[in-house]
Amino acid sequence: MAESEQFNKGLEIRRQVLGADYVDGSIARADDFMMAFQRITTEWCWGFAWTRPGLDLKTRSMLNLAMLTALSKPSELKLHVKGALANGVTVEEIKEIILHATVYSGIPAGLEAFKAAHEVLKSEGAL
């Protein structure tokens, strides 16, 4: 199936932020059922939202860290901590984002976020 222009735009920015190995592996492992999700996330999330001109990639990464903390989604947060580093978010900024989100989201969500971020920052050599 030929992919849409929106998918291709999304694939480019998704690879830039999350890394080509991760993105290409996710798509390669997708069967017909899971490919529906790969298409929607690549087209809507990455092709529509991440390519809009109103915010730079660093700001988008910072927003994602706060939202994923609030939603208590540590697995996704790990992925986006790596993306945030790639987009120029500093370790100090990551810490402050998670602290700020903790105040509004609650200690359990913040703890999960801190643990997830710490794991990634250590594995990436940022700590």
Buried (B, 14 or more C-beta within 10 A) or exposed (E): EEEEEBBEBBBBBBBBBBBEEBBEEBBEEBEEEEEEEBBEBBBBBBBEEBEEEEEEBBEBBBEBBBBBBBBBBBEEBBBBBBBBBBBEBEBEBBBEBBEBBBEEBEEEBBBBBBEBBBBBBEEEEBE
